Amino acid sequence: MSSEQKDVTAIRGLETDLYNKMLAKAKETGRNVAELMNEAMKAYLNQVQETSTIFGENMQNVKVTKKLLTELGKVSFKGVINLNFAKDIDKEIFVNNVQSIENCLNVEVPEHLYVDAMKKAKFCLNVLSYSINEQRAQDQNVIRIGGIESLEVSKSDLESLGKKVVFDEIDELKLSPDVDADAVNRYIEVIKDVDVLTVPKSIFFLILTKTRDCEKVNKY
């Protein structure tokens, strides 16, 4: 008798058909069932453990450094208005840790990460490298208004803010008759996740270029 005795683990409820298929594959490859079962379970655990964290939902400004990206591990960035990746992030950690960049308004990355960022970006309005827009990466000038039931916005309201605006998660949003094309281009960055959006007919088609995931857009 061998001096080394391995533990025996019984698996209750294992399907006979699956076991027989595994047994046949073991005989075919000259291995035993235990080896194949161990490999299958390891592969499953690796897949489950690599599920990414979701980070940044409904945040306005997020700057991701190499240290933060290392701490987050496998991560998907979602719903950030201004997402900036720092210059200290190297290609290897970016490719391995960033699983996706989704539904972000402005995404800015160092030039050496631009191609990889484009591959990971989904439904993002702007994906820019520092070499394309260095100043904008340093000073993003966008504010968010949202999370409310009803809102009417006039041209003077937009002018008083003095910044680009993201209107987000509003049940009913109406733009007043005095909101013209110049005001839209100057002050409205995007309108997203609005249930009912009502706008003057003179800017209807221009507004359609600014909307994302709005259920209904009316003109008057």
trRosetta pair geometry for C-beta under 8 A, 3 or more apart (Angstrom, degrees):
i j d omega theta_ij theta_ji phi_ij phi_ji
2 5 7.0 150 92 -68 95 62
11 14 4.5 67 105 -46 111 120
14 18 6.8 -118 176 72 81 115
14 19 5.6 75 139 -56 117 116
15 18 4.2 76 77 9 104 108
15 19 6.8 -176 91 -10 53 84
16 19 5.7 -58 -149 37 32 111
16 20 6.2 31 155 -20 68 106
17 20 5.8 -54 -147 35 29 110
17 21 6.5 30 154 -18 63 105
18 21 5.8 -55 -151 36 32 111
18 22 6.4 31 152 -17 65 106
19 22 5.6 -57 -150 38 33 111
19 23 6.2 36 151 -23 67 106
19 33 7.5 26 -162 -150 79 143
20 23 5.4 -49 -145 35 33 115
20 24 6.4 36 154 -20 64 102
21 24 5.7 -51 -148 34 32 111
21 25 6.4 30 153 -17 64 106
22 25 5.7 -55 -148 38 33 110
22 26 6.3 38 151 -24 65 104
22 33 5.5 80 129 -137 108 95
22 36 5.6 174 -166 102 99 137
22 37 6.7 51 -175 -65 150 85
23 26 5.6 -52 -149 32 31 115
23 27 6.6 29 154 -16 64 103
23 33 5.5 -23 -92 -81 65 120
24 27 5.9 -54 -151 36 32 109
24 28 6.2 34 150 -23 65 109
25 28 5.4 -54 -146 36 33 116
25 29 6.3 11 161 -2 67 110
25 36 6.3 119 98 -126 114 161
26 29 6.4 -71 -146 48 25 94
26 31 5.1 -101 -151 83 75 74
26 32 5.6 29 -170 -159 133 16
26 33 4.9 -79 -48 -69 159 56
26 35 7.3 129 -125 53 106 98
26 36 5.4 -118 -80 -10 94 136
27 30 7.6 34 -172 -72 29 32
29 36 7.9 121 52 -75 137 118
31 35 4.8 -92 171 65 120 140
31 36 6.3 125 105 -44 126 94
32 35 5.4 102 62 3 72 100
32 36 7.6 -147 101 1 41 89
33 36 5.8 -63 -153 42 38 107
33 37 6.0 36 154 -20 73 109
34 37 5.7 -57 -144 39 29 110
34 38 6.2 33 156 -22 65 106
35 38 5.8 -55 -150 34 28 112
35 39 6.6 26 153 -17 63 106
36 39 5.8 -53 -149 36 33 111
36 40 6.3 33 153 -20 66 106
37 40 5.7 -54 -145 36 32 111
37 41 6.3 28 158 -15 66 107
38 41 6.0 -59 -147 39 28 106
38 42 6.3 28 155 -19 64 108
39 42 5.8 -56 -147 37 29 111
39 43 6.3 30 156 -21 65 106
40 43 5.9 -55 -150 34 29 111
40 44 6.5 29 153 -18 63 106
41 44 5.6 -52 -148 36 34 113
41 45 6.3 32 155 -17 66 106
42 45 5.8 -56 -147 38 31 109
42 46 6.3 34 154 -22 65 106
43 46 5.8 -53 -149 34 30 113
43 47 6.5 30 153 -20 63 106
44 47 5.8 -58 -153 34 31 111
44 48 6.4 25 154 -15 66 107
45 48 5.7 -56 -145 39 33 109
45 49 6.0 28 159 -17 68 111
46 49 5.9 -58 -141 40 26 108
46 50 6.3 21 160 -19 62 113
47 50 6.1 -64 -149 36 25 107
47 51 7.9 53 148 -47 56 80
48 51 6.2 -24 -174 -18 41 111
50 74 5.6 117 -169 -55 63 168
51 74 7.1 144 99 100 23 137
52 73 7.9 -167 -133 110 66 84
52 74 4.0 -113 -103 139 76 94
52 75 5.4 166 -173 -96 104 12
52 76 4.7 101 113 -21 135 90
52 99 4.1 -109 -56 3 160 150
52 100 7.6 155 70 19 162 86
53 72 5.9 -131 60 -173 135 88
53 73 6.7 91 1 67 117 93
53 74 6.6 129 7 90 75 65
53 75 4.8 -27 64 -109 90 77
53 76 7.2 -171 87 25 41 69
54 57 6.5 27 145 -34 110 113
54 75 7.6 146 -95 -161 16 69
54 76 5.3 -26 -105 70 65 98
54 78 5.5 -22 -161 20 101 124
55 62 7.8 138 138 -155 99 155
55 72 6.0 -38 -46 -138 155 137
55 75 5.2 -5 4 -167 124 120
55 76 7.2 153 22 75 74 44
55 77 5.7 -40 75 -102 88 63
55 78 7.5 126 61 23 39 74
56 59 4.8 -95 -160 33 63 123
56 62 5.0 -49 -120 -44 114 164
56 77 4.9 23 25 -153 145 79
56 78 6.2 153 72 53 96 46
56 79 6.2 167 113 69 83 74
56 80 4.1 -36 165 -63 128 109
56 83 6.8 30 -161 -98 158 114
56 104 7.6 1 125 -96 141 111
57 78 5.4 0 -80 93 84 94
57 79 4.2 44 -132 60 59 137
57 80 7.8 -83 -83 -56 20 64
58 79 5.6 -11 -38 140 47 128
58 168 8.0 168 -124 128 79 140
58 169 8.0 -5 -111 -10 111 147
59 62 5.3 69 111 -52 134 109
59 79 7.4 102 25 108 67 87
59 80 5.3 -17 71 -117 92 82
59 81 7.3 -132 104 13 50 83
60 80 7.7 76 165 -164 5 67
60 81 4.8 -16 -146 36 51 129
60 82 6.5 16 156 23 60 96
60 142 7.7 -168 -169 98 96 88
60 143 7.3 -7 -146 -140 138 45
60 144 5.3 -138 -101 0 105 122
61 80 7.9 86 -121 -174 12 101
61 81 7.0 -44 -62 70 50 99
61 82 4.7 -9 -109 69 69 114
61 84 7.7 0 -168 6 80 109
61 140 6.6 166 -112 68 109 132
62 77 7.4 -173 93 -146 151 122
62 80 4.9 -67 18 -141 126 140
62 82 7.1 164 27 90 61 62
62 83 5.2 -5 66 -115 103 69
62 84 7.1 175 92 29 54 68
63 84 4.8 -20 -111 73 73 105
63 85 8.0 162 -161 -90 56 16
63 86 6.3 67 172 -56 95 96
64 68 5.4 -131 -150 83 61 127
64 69 5.6 70 173 -59 107 97
64 77 7.6 -81 -56 -82 144 141
64 83 7.2 16 -11 -174 112 85
64 84 6.9 180 20 90 73 49
64 85 5.0 -25 66 -110 107 64
64 86 6.4 -140 91 -1 51 85
64 89 7.0 25 117 -58 96 144
65 68 4.8 97 51 9 76 100
65 69 6.9 -142 93 -4 39 89
65 86 4.4 14 -107 15 62 149
65 88 6.2 17 -162 57 82 118
65 89 7.2 -172 -173 -54 33 94
66 69 5.8 -58 -145 40 30 111
66 70 6.3 35 155 -23 65 106
66 86 6.7 -97 -20 76 71 118
66 88 4.5 -92 -13 114 120 100
66 89 4.9 178 -79 -88 79 60
66 90 7.2 42 -111 2 125 74
66 93 6.4 79 -144 79 87 158
67 70 5.8 -56 -151 33 28 112
67 71 6.5 25 153 -16 63 107
68 71 5.7 -57 -150 37 33 110
68 72 6.2 29 155 -19 67 108
69 72 5.8 -54 -143 37 31 110
69 75 7.3 -132 -142 32 66 136
69 89 6.0 66 9 -116 155 117
69 93 5.8 105 117 146 128 118
69 94 7.3 -31 -172 -90 159 56
69 97 5.3 118 172 100 97 154
69 98 7.3 -41 -144 -54 119 90
70 73 7.7 27 174 -66 32 48
70 93 6.7 -43 -76 -153 79 138
70 97 7.5 -102 -90 -83 35 159
72 75 4.2 2 144 -53 124 143
72 97 6.8 99 85 178 96 123
73 97 6.3 -154 170 -135 24 100
74 97 6.0 -139 -95 -148 36 55
74 99 5.7 50 -176 -43 87 117
75 97 6.0 14 23 162 91 88
75 98 6.4 -35 72 -108 83 49
75 99 6.5 -177 79 11 27 95
76 98 7.8 102 -101 -166 40 58
76 99 4.8 -55 -72 70 84 107
76 100 4.5 9 -132 55 101 89
76 101 7.5 -162 -163 -73 64 31
76 102 6.5 8 173 9 107 111
77 80 5.9 -34 172 -1 105 127
77 83 5.9 103 159 -137 145 150
77 98 7.2 -23 -5 -142 105 99
77 100 7.4 -148 39 100 62 56
77 101 4.9 1 63 -120 106 71
77 102 7.1 163 89 27 57 63
77 104 6.3 12 126 -58 106 136
78 100 7.8 31 -68 101 89 100
78 101 8.0 -177 -75 -159 47 36
78 102 4.7 -8 -109 70 84 98
78 103 5.7 35 -162 52 75 105
78 104 7.3 -137 -145 -54 23 86
79 102 7.6 -1 -29 98 60 79
79 103 5.2 2 -73 104 57 114
79 104 6.9 -40 15 -83 5 62
80 83 4.2 88 98 -64 137 105
80 104 4.6 0 59 -123 81 105
80 105 7.4 -118 106 21 53 79
80 107 8.0 92 80 -86 111 81
81 104 7.4 -162 -87 -161 6 69
81 105 4.7 0 -152 26 53 130
81 106 6.8 18 153 25 56 90
81 142 5.9 -154 158 107 121 126
81 144 5.7 -130 -65 -60 153 118
81 166 5.6 -142 -126 6 122 162
82 105 6.8 -37 -63 71 49 106
82 106 4.9 -4 -114 66 65 112
82 108 7.9 -6 -170 7 78 108
82 140 4.3 120 -136 139 149 167
82 142 6.0 155 -53 50 115 118
83 101 6.9 180 104 -153 159 117
83 104 4.9 -29 1 -165 133 146
83 106 6.9 172 29 91 66 58
83 107 4.8 -11 71 -110 108 71
83 108 7.2 166 91 24 58 65
84 107 8.0 175 -79 -157 37 42
84 108 4.9 -8 -114 64 75 102
84 109 8.0 179 -156 -74 46 42
84 137 6.1 125 -130 -161 118 82
84 140 7.5 -146 -50 -27 123 132
85 89 5.5 -62 173 28 104 149
85 94 7.3 56 -168 -113 149 119
85 107 7.9 26 -11 -177 101 82
85 108 7.0 -159 26 97 73 55
85 109 4.5 14 47 -115 124 75
85 110 6.6 -97 101 -2 99 79
85 113 6.3 -75 102 82 147 158
85 117 7.4 -148 10 -91 148 132
86 89 5.8 116 71 -16 73 96
86 110 7.7 6 131 -36 28 112
87 110 4.8 109 -116 -83 65 132
87 130 7.4 6 -85 -34 102 159
89 93 6.1 -119 -161 78 80 113
89 94 5.3 88 153 -63 115 104
89 110 7.0 174 57 15 90 123
89 113 6.6 17 98 -62 111 149
90 93 5.6 82 62 17 80 97
90 94 6.9 -148 96 -7 37 96
91 94 5.7 -65 -147 40 29 113
91 95 6.1 24 162 -17 69 110
91 112 6.2 -94 -62 144 102 105
91 113 6.4 -171 -100 -93 67 75
91 116 6.7 144 -147 -16 85 153
92 95 6.2 -60 -147 37 24 106
92 96 6.2 10 162 -7 63 116
93 96 5.9 -61 -137 46 30 105
93 97 5.5 2 174 2 69 121
94 97 6.8 -66 -126 47 16 91
94 98 5.4 -13 -172 11 60 122
94 113 5.2 -114 -165 -129 174 121
94 116 5.9 103 120 107 120 146
94 117 7.7 -54 174 -65 131 80
95 98 7.2 -42 -97 46 11 90
95 116 5.6 -89 -84 -150 85 143
98 101 6.8 0 180 -48 118 94
98 116 7.9 105 70 141 127 110
98 117 8.0 -17 118 -105 156 67
98 120 5.7 43 129 -174 109 169
99 120 7.3 148 125 -147 24 117
100 120 5.3 -165 -125 -176 40 87
100 121 7.9 139 -171 -93 67 19
100 122 6.1 -13 -172 9 114 116
101 104 5.8 -49 170 11 92 133
101 107 5.8 76 160 -116 144 152
101 117 6.6 3 13 -161 151 79
101 120 5.1 77 8 119 92 99
101 121 4.7 -30 76 -99 108 64
101 122 7.1 153 80 21 54 67
101 124 6.2 5 123 -55 101 141
101 127 7.9 112 101 -105 140 118
102 121 7.7 161 -79 -158 41 45
102 122 4.6 -10 -109 67 83 101
102 123 5.9 36 -162 52 71 102
102 124 7.3 -132 -140 -53 20 89
103 122 7.4 -16 -29 97 60 80
103 123 5.0 -1 -75 102 60 117
103 124 7.1 -109 -55 -79 4 61
103 212 8.0 148 -141 153 86 140
104 107 5.1 80 102 -60 132 102
104 121 7.6 -89 44 -138 108 95
104 124 4.8 -2 62 -117 80 104
104 125 7.8 -119 105 19 52 77
105 124 7.3 -163 -92 -157 3 72
105 125 5.1 -5 -156 28 53 123
105 126 6.9 14 150 28 56 92
105 142 7.0 -150 113 137 147 165
105 166 6.2 -79 -86 -98 159 141
105 189 6.6 45 -171 142 135 128
105 190 6.0 -153 -126 19 112 142
106 125 6.8 -38 -67 71 53 102
106 126 4.8 -4 -117 66 67 115
106 128 7.4 -19 -165 16 85 110
106 136 7.8 -116 -170 154 139 117
106 140 6.3 165 88 -132 151 130
106 142 6.9 152 -1 6 135 151
107 117 6.5 -180 139 176 126 126
107 121 6.2 -160 48 -108 162 126
107 124 5.2 -11 -5 -174 126 148
107 126 6.7 178 30 96 65 63
107 127 4.6 -10 70 -111 111 72
107 128 7.2 153 85 24 57 63
108 127 7.9 176 -80 -158 37 43
108 128 5.1 -18 -108 72 81 89
108 129 7.3 134 -159 -118 68 15
108 130 6.8 89 173 -69 103 63
108 133 7.1 -99 -120 78 120 107
108 136 7.1 -172 -89 106 146 94
108 137 4.4 -176 159 -109 152 95
109 113 4.3 -105 165 87 125 112
109 114 5.6 168 84 -84 115 55
109 117 4.5 -170 -6 -46 159 156
109 127 7.5 1 7 -173 109 85
109 128 7.7 163 26 88 67 43
109 129 5.8 -44 76 -110 74 65
109 130 7.4 -103 102 -23 33 81
110 113 5.2 75 62 14 79 103
110 114 7.6 -114 99 -41 41 79
110 129 6.8 16 148 -157 19 87
110 130 5.5 -10 -121 0 47 123
111 114 5.7 -26 -156 -20 39 119
111 129 4.6 80 -99 174 56 132
111 130 5.8 -84 -38 48 80 89
111 131 4.5 43 -83 -13 123 118
113 116 5.4 -68 -166 52 64 109
113 117 5.4 69 137 -32 89 107
113 129 7.7 163 65 -116 69 98
114 117 5.7 -58 -145 35 28 112
114 118 6.5 30 157 -21 64 104
114 127 7.7 130 -154 146 76 99
114 129 4.0 -35 -84 -74 128 123
115 118 5.8 -53 -153 31 31 112
115 119 6.9 31 149 -19 62 104
116 119 5.6 -52 -154 32 37 114
116 120 6.5 21 154 -9 67 110
117 120 5.9 -67 -147 44 33 102
117 121 6.0 40 155 -36 69 110
117 127 5.9 177 128 -170 112 122
118 121 5.8 -49 -136 23 30 116
118 127 5.9 145 -92 117 70 150
121 124 4.5 -68 -171 19 112 132
121 127 5.0 -70 -75 -76 172 146
123 212 7.5 118 -177 -158 103 127
124 127 5.4 74 103 -54 132 99
125 189 7.9 112 113 163 167 92
125 190 6.0 -119 -73 -69 156 142
125 212 7.5 -97 -70 -56 107 144
128 132 4.9 -126 -164 77 93 125
128 133 4.7 -10 166 30 146 121
128 136 7.0 20 90 81 158 130
128 137 7.2 -142 100 -65 114 98
129 132 5.0 94 57 4 75 102
129 133 7.7 125 72 28 42 74
130 133 7.3 -101 -145 67 26 51
130 134 5.2 50 180 -100 75 72
130 137 5.3 -46 -110 2 76 166
131 134 7.0 20 -107 -56 19 95
133 136 4.2 -16 156 33 115 119
133 137 6.2 131 105 -26 81 88
134 137 5.8 -60 -155 31 31 112
134 138 6.7 22 154 -15 65 108
135 138 5.8 -61 -154 36 35 108
135 139 6.5 -32 169 35 70 99
136 139 7.0 -88 -136 64 26 63
136 140 6.4 57 177 -91 70 66
137 140 7.6 -2 -139 -53 18 91
141 163 5.2 -138 161 -142 88 102
141 164 6.1 99 106 20 80 97
142 163 6.5 171 -110 158 23 109
142 164 4.6 -40 -106 85 77 107
142 165 7.3 163 -160 -91 71 16
142 166 6.0 51 170 -22 112 104
142 189 5.4 21 -131 -43 119 162
143 161 6.7 -135 47 -173 136 122
143 163 5.2 81 -1 94 105 136
143 164 7.4 153 21 84 65 55
143 165 5.8 -26 69 -112 83 66
143 166 7.2 -156 97 24 36 80
144 165 7.6 130 -107 -164 21 64
144 166 4.7 -28 -107 69 71 107
144 168 5.7 -28 -159 22 104 125
145 148 7.9 -33 163 11 80 122
145 151 7.4 150 143 -162 120 171
145 165 5.9 -5 7 -168 111 113
145 166 7.2 164 25 81 63 54
145 167 5.6 -23 73 -106 93 65
145 168 7.4 140 75 26 43 74
145 170 7.9 18 120 -61 82 127
146 166 7.4 -43 -28 116 122 83
146 167 6.1 133 -75 -171 93 45
146 168 3.6 -58 -64 73 160 70
146 169 4.3 87 169 53 120 84
146 170 5.6 -111 -134 -47 73 86
146 193 7.7 56 -154 79 140 111
147 168 7.5 11 -31 97 69 83
147 169 5.2 27 -71 99 51 122
147 170 7.7 -32 10 -77 18 63
148 151 5.8 78 91 -45 129 112
148 170 5.7 0 65 -119 75 86
148 171 7.6 -101 113 13 50 87
149 170 7.5 63 144 -162 7 66
149 171 4.6 -11 -157 25 53 130
149 172 6.9 10 152 26 62 89
150 170 7.5 111 -101 -179 18 97
150 171 6.2 -44 -63 70 62 103
150 172 4.6 -1 -114 64 80 105
150 173 7.8 -176 -152 -74 44 41
151 167 7.7 -154 79 -144 141 119
151 170 5.7 -63 21 -153 116 140
151 172 7.4 165 28 93 56 64
151 173 5.4 -5 66 -115 94 73
151 174 7.4 -171 98 31 51 67
152 173 7.8 154 -90 -164 37 47
152 174 4.5 -18 -111 70 81 103
152 175 7.7 167 -159 -90 63 14
152 176 6.2 79 169 -61 99 88
153 157 4.9 -128 -158 79 73 144
153 158 6.5 75 166 -51 113 89
153 167 7.8 -111 -20 -86 153 138
153 173 7.2 -1 1 -170 110 92
153 174 7.3 170 22 87 67 53
153 175 5.7 -30 69 -112 92 61
153 176 6.6 -131 94 -6 40 91
153 179 7.0 54 106 -70 87 140
154 157 4.7 111 53 -2 70 101
154 158 7.4 -134 99 -1 44 84
154 176 4.0 0 -102 23 70 149
154 178 5.8 28 -163 58 89 114
154 179 6.7 -154 -160 -53 35 91
155 158 5.8 -54 -156 35 36 110
155 159 6.3 33 150 -17 68 108
155 176 6.8 -105 -13 71 70 113
155 178 4.4 -96 0 119 120 100
155 179 5.0 178 -68 -89 80 54
155 180 6.8 17 -95 9 133 77
155 183 4.8 -105 -129 -93 92 159
156 159 5.5 -53 -143 40 36 113
156 160 6.2 43 155 -28 66 103
156 178 7.6 18 -15 99 82 141
157 160 5.8 -54 -151 29 28 113
157 161 7.1 29 152 -21 60 101
158 161 6.0 -55 -161 27 35 111
158 165 6.8 -116 -130 4 84 137
158 179 7.0 94 -8 -118 139 101
158 183 5.3 104 76 -173 152 108
158 186 7.6 108 144 88 125 97
158 187 4.0 112 180 113 115 165
158 188 7.2 -51 -128 -50 134 81
159 162 7.1 35 174 -69 42 59
159 183 7.4 -70 -52 -125 87 104
159 187 7.2 -96 -68 -68 43 149
161 165 6.0 38 113 -65 165 118
161 187 6.7 109 65 -154 117 120
163 187 7.4 84 92 -140 30 79
164 187 6.2 -179 -113 -159 42 37
164 188 7.3 39 -155 151 72 3
164 189 4.2 74 167 -53 113 107
165 187 5.8 17 9 161 101 84
165 188 5.9 -39 61 -110 90 50
165 189 6.2 -173 69 10 31 92
166 189 5.2 -43 -72 68 73 118
166 190 5.4 6 -125 58 84 85
166 191 7.8 174 -163 -85 51 35
166 192 7.3 -20 -172 21 95 102
167 170 6.0 -39 172 -1 97 135
167 173 5.8 92 166 -130 143 159
167 188 7.4 -25 -4 -141 107 97
167 190 7.6 -145 39 102 66 51
167 191 4.5 -2 64 -119 110 78
167 192 7.4 152 87 25 62 53
167 194 6.6 18 126 -64 108 127
168 190 8.0 40 -71 99 91 95
168 191 7.9 -162 -69 -153 49 40
168 192 5.4 2 -112 67 78 87
168 193 5.7 40 -163 52 66 111
168 194 7.9 -115 -131 -55 21 82
169 192 8.0 -1 -33 100 57 74
169 193 4.8 -7 -72 110 57 125
169 194 7.7 -124 -72 -78 6 54
170 173 4.6 71 103 -54 139 107
170 193 7.7 114 19 103 56 75
170 194 4.9 -5 63 -117 87 90
170 195 7.5 -123 103 16 52 79
171 194 7.7 46 125 -159 3 63
171 195 4.9 -10 -156 26 50 129
171 196 7.0 9 151 27 59 90
172 194 7.8 95 -116 -176 15 95
172 195 6.5 -45 -65 69 55 101
172 196 4.8 -8 -112 67 76 105
172 198 7.6 9 -172 1 87 107
173 191 6.8 -159 92 -155 157 124
173 194 5.0 -55 14 -147 123 138
173 196 7.4 170 29 91 60 57
173 197 5.1 -9 68 -113 99 73
173 198 7.3 -179 95 28 51 68
174 197 7.8 162 -85 -162 40 45
174 198 4.4 -12 -112 67 84 106
174 199 7.6 -177 -155 -73 52 44
175 179 4.3 -75 172 43 109 155
175 197 8.0 24 -9 -177 96 87
175 198 7.2 -161 26 97 66 59
175 199 4.6 22 42 -118 118 77
175 200 6.5 -89 99 -2 103 82
175 203 7.3 -66 103 71 149 135
175 207 7.5 -152 10 -98 151 140
176 179 5.5 116 62 -16 67 97
176 200 7.9 6 120 -40 31 110
177 200 5.3 106 -128 -85 52 125
179 183 5.1 -117 -153 83 67 140
179 184 6.6 86 163 -56 99 85
179 199 7.4 -84 82 -149 128 88
179 200 6.5 173 64 8 85 119
179 203 6.6 -78 114 17 90 158
180 183 5.4 100 53 11 62 101
180 184 7.2 -116 109 -6 35 92
180 202 7.0 -34 -128 109 71 129
180 203 6.6 174 -157 -62 31 124
181 184 5.5 -53 -148 35 34 114
181 185 6.3 27 158 -13 68 108
181 202 7.4 -102 -40 136 92 96
181 203 5.6 -177 -76 -107 66 99
181 206 5.6 167 -122 -54 90 173
182 185 6.1 -59 -147 41 28 105
182 186 5.9 18 159 -14 65 117
183 186 5.8 -62 -136 44 26 107
183 187 5.7 -26 -179 24 66 116
183 188 7.5 57 133 -12 70 101
184 187 7.2 -81 -126 52 12 77
184 188 5.0 -38 -154 32 57 124
184 203 5.6 158 -37 -162 147 137
184 206 5.5 100 104 129 159 127
184 207 6.6 -105 -136 -79 142 71
184 210 6.8 -133 -177 -28 106 152
185 188 7.7 -11 -45 45 12 84
185 206 7.7 -69 -54 -176 87 130
188 191 6.7 -15 -173 -41 118 96
188 207 8.0 -19 114 -119 158 75
188 210 5.6 28 128 -161 115 158
189 210 7.5 140 118 -151 25 106
190 210 5.5 -167 -123 -176 44 76
190 211 7.5 138 -168 -101 72 17
190 212 5.9 4 -179 3 119 116
191 194 5.7 -23 164 -8 99 136
191 197 6.2 94 145 -115 142 146
191 207 7.1 -6 25 -169 139 92
191 210 5.4 61 12 124 90 100
191 211 5.0 -31 74 -103 97 67
191 212 7.3 162 84 24 46 69
191 214 6.4 21 120 -64 99 133
192 211 6.9 143 -85 -166 54 50
192 212 3.8 -15 -106 70 105 98
192 213 5.4 47 -164 49 85 96
192 214 6.9 -122 -134 -52 33 82
193 212 7.4 -13 -24 98 63 83
193 213 5.2 5 -70 101 59 115
193 214 7.2 -81 -23 -83 6 57
194 197 4.7 72 109 -60 137 102
194 211 7.6 -86 36 -139 114 101
194 214 4.6 -4 58 -121 87 99
194 215 7.4 -128 100 20 52 77
195 214 7.7 -123 -48 -160 3 67
195 215 5.0 -6 -151 31 48 128
195 216 6.9 8 154 28 54 94
196 215 6.9 -41 -64 72 51 103
196 216 5.0 -11 -112 71 66 110
196 218 6.9 6 -173 0 89 113
197 207 7.4 -174 143 158 132 134
197 211 6.8 -151 38 -110 167 129
197 214 5.1 -17 -6 -168 129 143
197 216 6.9 176 28 94 68 56
197 217 4.8 -16 72 -112 107 70
197 218 7.0 173 90 25 51 68
198 217 7.9 166 -82 -163 31 47
198 218 4.6 -16 -108 70 76 105
198 219 7.5 163 -158 -89 61 20
198 220 6.3 22 -178 -10 104 115
199 203 5.7 -94 160 81 121 97
199 204 5.9 155 90 -96 113 59
199 207 4.9 155 7 -33 178 167
199 217 7.0 -12 13 -172 110 92
199 218 7.4 153 23 84 62 54
199 219 5.9 -33 74 -107 74 69
199 220 7.7 169 85 22 28 78
200 203 5.5 61 72 23 92 94
200 204 7.4 -121 101 -48 46 75
200 219 6.9 19 143 -156 18 82
200 220 6.6 -63 -113 67 42 72
201 204 5.2 -15 -149 -30 45 121
201 219 4.2 90 -94 165 70 121
201 220 6.4 -137 -35 72 90 21
203 206 4.8 -63 -167 51 73 117
203 207 5.4 81 132 -32 90 100
204 207 6.0 -61 -154 33 25 110
204 208 6.9 30 151 -26 61 101
204 217 7.6 127 -156 145 84 113
204 219 4.2 -17 -94 -92 128 137
205 208 5.5 -42 -153 21 39 118
205 209 7.5 41 151 -19 60 95
206 209 6.1 -53 -168 25 39 110
206 210 7.3 24 143 -9 65 108
207 210 5.5 -66 -157 40 45 109
207 211 6.3 47 150 -35 76 106
207 217 6.9 171 112 -161 120 132
208 211 5.8 -50 -140 22 35 115
208 217 6.7 137 -91 117 80 169
211 214 4.6 -59 -170 6 120 129
211 217 6.3 -72 -78 -77 170 137
214 217 5.7 68 112 -59 132 96
